Amino acid sequence: MSDTHRTTGRSPHQHQGTDPNARHPGKDGDDPNGPWEPGYVKLHRSGELKKRGEALWNRMSPCKLCPRSCGVDRADGETGFCHAPSDLVISSFHPHYGEEPPLVGRGGSGTVFFSHCGLRCVFCINHEISMGGEGAPATIEDLAKMMLRLQQRGCHNINVVTPSHYSPHIVLALDIAAEQGLRLPLVYNTCGWEQLEILRILDGIVDIYLADFKYWCGEMAAIYSSCVPPDPRFLESEAGARYSATDIYPDLTKMALLEMNRQVGVAHPADDGLIYRGLMVRHLVMPNNVGGSADILRWIAANLPKDTYVNIMSQYRPMYRAHEFPDIARRINRDEYQQAVDAAQDAGLVNLDVQGFRYF
Ligand code: SF4
């Protein structure tokens, strides 16, 4: 979990409301004027959702739920790089008003923050949760109840934050909650560094992918987020041995974003201003161009639709161990942020979420 996971650093937004009759341009088939239904409901009805959850569960022993592919037997009590046990640990769940406006609306985004993380970003603002594992044990049934509670409170979506190491639990909880009436879109709020095989299992379950693209250069990803190649004994097909420390992060993240876009397409707001389906990309501008912002934004423009929703984030702060690394030991300046925005516009991206530069 990095600082892009916790919040976009926004103020609460109050300009949108939920309109159950709004047209939903991202709706998957059927009558575009009909009531919207998340993809996982159909899979629940057919029994497929539970099967997908079980398929993910089986990838926990040996664990291949993220590109680390640690190969530990989590069901037998072992823990890998992320330190996540097989049982859920949840830090908090609540309506969140700091996410992107089309996710927040009036009722907030219904966030569930999972403890532990498969990355180790040295600038993480939530390191007590991501690396320290702060949180409380919960069952899959508890998670289903949390989802339903967020719906009762008027949230517009279920936003699972740092979900990769708990994807089996999330899908199995969705299956329970769908049976009990959950009808909110599922937001998969991820660091973007995902295992392609896992994303394919999630096809049709996730309505909105909210994914980071942090680094253009794999060496930066290795230094600042410990993204290194997995143990070759536990590799699956695409996360193959051809990846070195210099390409394991950018290549897998690019493949993940392409797959996410294939599954859910462009994130366009419905008539009520909310997004119900699509890919939303976040890029955090870092000092001294550590993230490679212009290259990332040009790649997005060249390989994804030009109207892909891209949030260019300005709120980098040197938290946790960032002071040990001179290149990232300060906030960004106005010029650095503007250069990233200019690069996105020059590349032809037209659906930018530009926060403006702010001092925090
Ligand atoms: S870091 Fe990834 S592969 Fe390793 S135990 Fe955690 S989820 Fe599994």
Residues whose N, C-alpha, C, O or C-beta is under 5 A from the ligand:
A	BS01	SF4	C63 K64 L65 C66 R68 S69 C70 G80 F81 C82 G118 H165
